[in-house]
Amino acid sequence: MIDRSKNSMLKAIDKLIKSLPLEALKTFTSDRGKEFACYEDVEKLGINFYFADAYSALQRGSNENSNGLLREIILRRQIYLKYLLMG
């Protein structure tokens, strides 16, 4: 993802959906971050979208783990791109 915008998140989710078998992704659960404002577009793809309650990170431990992994991957990619651009 380039940034945390609605459009960037929708593109990332679309890429994820296309990389998985149809049966693999039936629901999507996230926190209430602004980047997930695309939930209506995701639901149009036939995937139910749920939100965890505010300030209840423990409700969705797997969600928090996934968010952490995504942040780590994004950070690594940004560092790698900076390294490539520097030369």
N, C-alpha and C positions, 0 to 999 in steps of 0.2 A: 504494500500500500504506500502510496506517495504521501498521503496525509490521513488525518482522521475524519475526513468528510464523508457525508452520506454516499456520494457517488463512488468514492474510492472503496468504501466498504462493500457496496453493492457489486462492484466489479470483482472484488476478492471473493465474495460469497458465490457469485456466479461461476467463477473459475473453480472453486472448491466443488460445487455441485456437479459441474461437467466432468470432474476427475473421478467421481465416485459412481458406483452402480446406483440405479434408480432407487432400489430398496434400502440403501445404506443411510439415507438421510430423510427422516420423516418429520423431525422437529428441530427447532433451533432455539436455544435459550441463551440470553445474554444479560448483561447488566444494562442499566439505563443510560449508557453513554450516548453522546450526541451522534456518534458515528453510526449508531443503530437506528437512526431515523428512517432507514430504508426498509423497515420491517414490513410495510404494506406491499412493497415490490417483491420481497422474498415470499410473502404469502401468495402472491399471484402465480408464483412458480409451483404452488402446490405443497409448500412446506409450512407447517404451523409454527408460528414464532411466539415465544414466551419470554417474559421478563422476570428476573428475580426481584424480590422486594428490595426497596432501598435500604442500604446499610445492613444487609443480610448476606454477606459474602459466603457464609458457611452454608447457606441453603443450596448453593450450587458449587460444590467443591470442584467438580470436574470442569465447570465453566471457568472458575478462577484459575485453575491449572492451565487450561487452554489459553486464556488471556495472557498468562505469564509466558507461555511458550511462544505465542505470536509476537509479543513484545521483544522477546529475546531474538527471534528470527529476524524481525524488522531491524533491530539494532545491529545485528551482525551484517545484514545486507547494506545498511547505511555506512558502516565502517568500511566494508569491502569496496563499495563504490567510491568513497572518499580516497581510499588507498589507490584505486585504479586511476582516478582523476589526477592524483598528485604525481603519478608517473612512473 
